[in-house]
Amino acid sequence: MLGCAFMVPILSIVLFGLIEMNFPGSLNNIPDEIKLSFLTLIVVLIISFILLSLNFTIVNNRGIEIRTLFPKISLKKKSWREIKYYAHVIETWTGEHGSSDWKVIWFIDFDDKVCIRIPRRASFNLKNVMKEVSKFEDKFEIELKFRNPYLTAYGWKKIEYPKDLNKNEKKIV
């Protein structure tokens, strides 16, 4: 989301540059009021995108919720009755420029789908969140590893547990 905040001004600067390069002096005909209103719009869009991309995690006795900083919009909200356990997961994402590992925490529901995903490096208060979560929820003992979990990481597909782990022997602490 934060990448979108910076794409708007970059694309508009590139667009103005191309117009000025191909049609020299054509931007001189635009009144200053329109240029100022366009610049104001770009600044407002950047600030809005940044505010909407900053979110935080709330844990209480009712459940877990992910909210935006301002305005307080609930992005995801799950009660403890909807969550079976949480697991520490290493997601390996590969692309044309190599691979990258993301350490995340998955909250898994009773359908064995991910209902909430929290990246460990993106959360500044993760220790406090996990301290509260451990009071209410069970932990999956084994750290799971997945390569390119496009559908699984966002809850669109069921989790495929490791082959050596039988469904009846899931280790929960």
N, C-alpha and C positions, 0 to 999 in steps of 0.2 A: 504494500500500500504506500509505503514511504517513497518507493521508486516512482510511483505515479505522480507524487507531489513535485518531483523535480523534472519529470518529463514534459509537463505543460510549458514551463518557461523555456526550457531548452528547445523544444519544437517551435515555439513562437519566435525565438531569436533566430533559429535556422531559417524559418519561413521569411522573416523580415530581411535576413541577409541575402537569401536567394532572390527576393523581389528587388532589392536594391542593386544586386549584382547584374541581374538581367535587364532591369529597367532603371537605369541611373536617374536619380532625382524624382522618381515617382512617389516616394514617401514624403517628399517635401510638400506635396499638395494636401496631405492629411492635416486637418486642424489639430492644434495642440490639445484641445479639450478631449478629442477622441483618443489621442495617444495617451493622455493622462488617465482617462477612464479605463483604457485597455490595460495599462500598467497596474492600476488599482485592482482590477479584476484578477490579474495574475497573482498579485500579492495575497489577496483574499483567498484564492484557490489554494495557494501553497500553505497558508496558515491553516485552512480548513482540513486539507489532507493530512498535515502533520498532527493536528489535534485528534483526528479520527483514527490515525494509525497507532497512537499511543494508548495501550490498554493495560489493565492490571487484573490480578486474580484475587477474588474474595472467597475466603473459606470460613464457614461458620457451622453451627450445629445443624442447619437445615440442608446444606449442600455446598457446592462449589459453583462459582459464577465468574465469567470473564466479561469485563466492562470496559468501555472506552473511558478515557480520562475526562474529556469534556466534549459534548454533553454526555451525561451518564446514560449510555445506551447499553443494554445487556446484549452481548454477542452470543454467549452460550450460557445456559444455566441448567444444572443437573442436581437432583436431590441425591442423598446418600442411598436411598432405596433403589435408585435407577442404576447405580454403579456397583459392579461386582467386585472389582479390585483395581489397583493401579500397578503399572509395570514400568521399569526402567528399560528403555529401548535405545539401541543404536541404529539409526537409519543411515544407510549408505546410498547417496544419490550420485549417479554417474551421468556424465554428459560429454559433450565434445571437448571440453577443456579439462577432463580428468574427473576424479571423484572427490566427494566431500562427505565427512561423517558428521551427523547431527546427533547429539545426545538429547533425548526427549523423554518426557513422561507421558504415558498413555493411560487414560482412565477408560476402563473397558466395561461395557454394560453386559447385561445377562444374555444378549444375543451374540456375544463375542465380537462386537464391533467397537471401534474407538469412538467414544462420545466426546472426549476433550483431550486435546494434545497441547502440552506445554513444553516449548523448547527450554532446555536448561540454561543455555548461554544468553537467552533473551530476557530472562526474568531476574530482576535485581533482588527480589525478596523471596527467592525460591526456598531457602532454608526455613524461613518462618512458615511458608505455605505448607511445606512437607511435614513440618512438626505438627501443624494442626490437622493435616490430612491423616496422618498416622493414628490420631485419636479416634477417627471415625471409620476408616477404611482399611481393608486387608491389602497386603503387598504381595505381588507375584514374586517369588524368591529368585527365579532365574532371570538374568538380564537377556532380553530378546534382541536378536539382530536380524534386520531386514534389508534387502537390496531393492531400491526403487519401489517403495510401498505406496505408489501413487493413489490407488483406490483404498487401500487398507488404512493409511494414516489419517484419512479424513472421514472414516466411518462408512464408506460406500460398499466395502467388501468385508467379509468375516476374516478374522485373524487366522492365519495358518500357523499353528504351533509347530515347534521342531518335531521331526519324525521320532526321535528317541524319547519324547515326552508323551506318554499315553494320556488320553483325555481324562481318565479316572485318577491319574497320578499327578495332577497339576499341583505344584508346590506353592502353597499360600501360607504366608507367615501371619 
